[in-house]
Amino acid sequence: MGILKRHPEAFHELFSELLKKFKNSAPNPGHYALAGLEKEGYLKSLITQNGDNLYQDAGGSSILELHGNAFR
């Protein structure tokens, strides 16, 4: 049994803090470089385990998020 079922309040508090950190984050040079490669046609899509929207915020659009997206 996972933390969500055992301690839903604690999970909600932890996840809320994580979302705040995501919302306050900004793309780094790596995100912009990958988005630039996509725009130039060198990168067809990006596969990631992150669901933080930083690649999209940098201008990338073709992305496969293996674990989903924290904002959807």
Buried (B, 14 or more C-beta within 10 A) or exposed (E): EEEEEEEEEEBEEEEEEEEEEBEEEEBEEEBBEBBBBBEEEEBEEBEBEBBBBBBBBBBBEEBEBEEEBBEE
